Structures are given as structure tokens and as C-alpha cells.
Amino acid sequence: MKTIIFTGGGTAGHVMPNLALMDRLDKKEWTVHYIGTEEGIEHELLRQRSEVIYHAVAWGKLRRYFSWKNFTDPFRVVKGYFQSRRIMKQVKPDVLFSKGGFVSVPVVMAARGKCPVICHESDYSPGLANKIAARFADTICTTFADTVAKVPAGKGVHTGTPIRAALFAGSREKGLAFTGLAGEKPVLLVVGGSTGAKAVNEAVEAALDDLLKTFDIVHLCGQGKLDDTAPRPGYVRFEYVNEEMADVLALADVVVSRAGANAVFELLALKKPAVLIPLPLEASRGDQILNAQYFERNGYAVHLPQGEATPQKLTETVLRLYGDRQRYIDAMAAAPGSDGTENILNLIFKAVRE
């Protein structure tokens, strides 16, 4: 039996690609471990995987801005490092795969010299956690071809991003049954990420009257963001959808979404035209803006900055996208392969053999 450790956490985008890779590993040949946080979404999602051995470690966020936690979190990172070292000695992995997020930093550091270390960078520009982890990694997989030039020389490999095979098996009929929609109108899916997006939620809710004239709407509000707004015909809301997500995506004709790399590449693989509203600079390092600009530049989506997402502008953009949707579908169909699952698995297998 070969042993692999996965790590990554903080958002669903740091976990779902790991799940996509796990699903492709032969359970008769691989023992699977996961190192994450005690309280993060990764632990919640991995609870459903009885075949995965989960380890929780301490972690700390490395901030570029002033916070009193900047004085305490380095000690948490050190604690997580020593916890991870103990796990490495106990598990003796053949390979470590890191999807990023701050919990991955002490894990990757502890794995250096113990086994091959493969990291994956989703975004167009590497985040701080992966910039640190890159120093200790043997290979850095990138979603965007351009990102290879932004990681340490000789380590970068353009692979694409892992995409769950289950997403390709969605059913429109099951989506209608799950949402309770009649299927008489085109369907607009609104996704703000696993934690939701307050600004996107508010923009969509303010535009509901106009949008509902043309669309039925499935709105994923985010955990803890489902308020007591009265239900309306043709408008259904959920905090978060997991197992039924493939069916909801199959139901969608167009999408309004944040611009996290994993989300947008799933939309590309499924050929779903989208209006992308990235996190603004004041709330992020600008990675989602670069992702959205790249997708608009290649004709895969429309980029709508959050500051411009007024009810009128949002409605006009969605209607224009829907009217011109075939052009976007054709551009996505002609795109290079967006599913990097096979490429990354081959790198994992090669690292273990060598």
C-alpha cells in the first residue's frame, strides 16, 4: 500500500480539488490521510469520508496588514509545524499533495525531506501561503499557464485544476426536482462561494424584480447568510449545496459568481456562461480580479467589478450574457483542456515511483 497525505483548507476551493484527486485513487492501493484544521470547512467535508484518516493541527494566518494576531499566530504556525512533523514520522507518507491555504504552510515545511512535496496554485498570481510553501516544494502545479513564470524556476508545471468527476454527471431533471422549479424559464444560478458573498447577495436581491421577469433563480447565499426574506415564485435559496451541486449546475443556463479559480474553471469545464463579480481589492489581494480579467479576455465570461454591480447594471449584464450565450459556450468548447485531474495524478504517481 502507498500512502498519501493531502492538505489544504480555509475555503471549499482549497478542499474540493483534493476530493477530486481522492476519488480517482484506487482504495486498494492507497491509504489516504488529510491534515487540516479542527474548525475549518475541510474538517466538515472530510467527516463524510470514512476512508480518510484526518489529522487536525494548529495554524496561523500570515497577514500583510496590522493585526494583534500577527504577534500570536507565528507561534501557532510553529506548533502546527511540530504537530505535522510527528504525523510525518507516524504515517511515513510516500507523497504529500498541498492545495494551499494557511494550514498547509506548516505541513509542507514538515514534509520537506520526508517525501516528495507537490503543491497546487489555483489563481493567476500565487498567494502568500503558496509563495512560502513553494520554497519547500519539489513541484508546483498551476491552473493557469502564465503562472508557471511566477513560481520558482524549475518547479512549475502547468496542469490545470482538478475537477470532481461527479460534476459532469449532473441531471437537469434532478435539479428541477431538488429546487422545485417548473423549468418553464431559463435558470440563473447565483454562487458567492462556500461562505457566501454579502455584496453579491445584496446586488441580486435588489435586482430580483427585473431578473425574475426572464429567469427562475437558484441563489446559494452562503453559510449563515440565509435570512427571513419571504419566498417568491421562481426564486429558491439555499445556504450551501454539496451533493446536489452537479444537478444544480446542470439546471443552470447562466451563472453569476465570484471569481475564485476553482469555481471559474468548473464553469469553464461545464461550459456555463457566467457574470463574474470578483472580490474587490479592498477585500483581497486582487487574485479574483486577475482570474475574471483572464476569463473575459478569452471570451469565457463577463467581468463585472463589484463597485459597478448596481441592480440595473447587473440585470443588463446578465440579460446580455444570456442573449449572447452561444458565443461564450463556443469559446469555452474551444478552450484547452481545463480539467487537470489526470495531469496531477500522473505527477503524483511519478513522484512515488522515483
DOVONU-8942 format. One record per residue (C-alpha): residue in one letter; y, x, z. Coordinates in steps of 0.1 Angstrom, whole numbers, plus 5000, padded with zeros to 4 digits. Layout:
BEGIN
AYXZ...
//
This chain:
BEGIN
M500050005000K503550124992T506450045015I510049945005I513049885027F515849665014T519249655030G522549475024G524449195039G527749025047T527648765019A525048604998G526048834969H524649124990V521348944996M520348734965P519749034942N517449184969L515548854969A515248864931L513649204933M511349104962D510048814941R508849054914L506949284938D503149244940K502549144976K499049304974E500649644966W503949644986T504849605022V508449475024H510949545052Y514649445054I517349595076G520349375082T522449235109E521448995137E524148735129G524648765091I523648545062E520948795053H519048715085E519348345079L518048375043L515248615053R513948385081Q512348185052R510348495041S507348535064E506148825042V509249025050I509549235082Y513149205094H514949465115A518449405130V520849695135A524349745147W527149785121G530849815119K533349735092L535450025078R538849885073R541750015052Y544249825073F545149845110S542849665134W541949735170K538349715159N538850035139F538650215173T535350055183D533449995150P532750365143F530650365175R528750065162V528050245129V526750545149K524550315169G523250155137Y522550495122F520350595151Q518550255151S517950295114R516550655119R514050515144I513050245119M512550515092K510250715115Q508250405123V508050245088K507850565067P509250395035D508350515000V511850404988L515050235001F517049994980S520549904991K522649624978G525749714997G527849565024F528849755056V525549705073S524049925045V526050235053P524150355085V520850255068V521450465037M522750755058A519550745079A517250725049R518651045033G515851295031K513251045043C512650875010P514350814976V517550604981I518750364953C521950184957H523449904935E527149844929S527849484917D531549504910Y533549664882S535049904908P532950034937G533649904972L534250125002A530750075017N529150194984K531650474980I530450615013A526750535006A526950704972R527151044990F523750985004A522050804975D519850954948T520650684922I523450434919C522750124897T525749954882T526249594869F529049694845A528549984820D532150104827T531350154864V528950454857A532050664852K533450564887V530450684907P529351044915A528451234883G524751234875K523850944899G525050644880V522750424858H523850114841T521149854848G522849514850T522249304882P519049144895I518948774889R516448534906A513848414881A514048074898L517548014884F516147994849A513747714859G516347454868S515947094857R518946864848E516846564858K516146714892G519846794895L520746434889A518246314915F519446564941T523146484936G522746114930L524946134899A524345894870G524546154842E526945954821K529746204822P529846584818V529446764851L531847014866L530347244893V532747394918V531547704937G533547914961G530848144973S528448115002T531348105027G533447875005A536947924993K539747735010A542247784982V539747674955N538647374976E542247264981A543147304944V540147104932E540746824958A544346794947A543246764911L540446514917D542146204903D542746374869L539346564868L537346254876K538646084845T536546314825F533946474848D531446394875I531946674901V529546864923H531547064949L530047334970C532647364998G531147645018Q529547655053G531747485079K534147355053L532747005047D535546775060D535546405065T537246315033A536045965021P533345984994R534445894958P532445774929G531246064907Y532146324934V529546484956R529946764981F527647004999E528347295022Y525847525005V522847474982N519947714982E516547594969E518147324946M520747564931A518847614899D518847234893V522547204901L523347484877A521147324850L523147004855A526547174851D528347164818V531247384831V531947564863V534947654885S534047964906R535248264925A534548584906G532048774927A529948994904N526548834911A527948484907V529548554873F526548744859E524348454869L526748224850L526548464820A522748474821L522648094822K525448064795K527647844817P531347844806A533547894837V537047904850L537148204873I539648194903P539248544919L540348634954P543948754952L545049104961E546348994995A542848885005S540749154988R540749494972G541049334937D537449364927Q537148994917I540249024896L538749304876N535549104872A537448804860Q539549004836Y536449164822F534748834816E537948684800R538348994778N534748954765G535148574759Y532648474786A535148284809V538748194816H540648384843L542948164863P544848354891Q544748174924G548548164925E548647974893A545847724902T548147414906P546447074902Q547947034867K547147394856L543647374869T543047034852E544447164819T542347484820V539147304828L539647044800R540547324775L537447514785Y535247214781G536647134747D536047484735R532847544755Q530647624725R532747934717Y532148064752I528447974750D528148164717A529948474731M527548474762A524548434739A525648744720A526248944752P523949244761G521149154785S522749054818D519549044839G518949384853T515849304874E513349484852N515549794848I515949834886L512249764893N511450044868L513750284887I512150184920F508650244906K509650574891A511250694923V507950614942R505850794916E507951104917
//
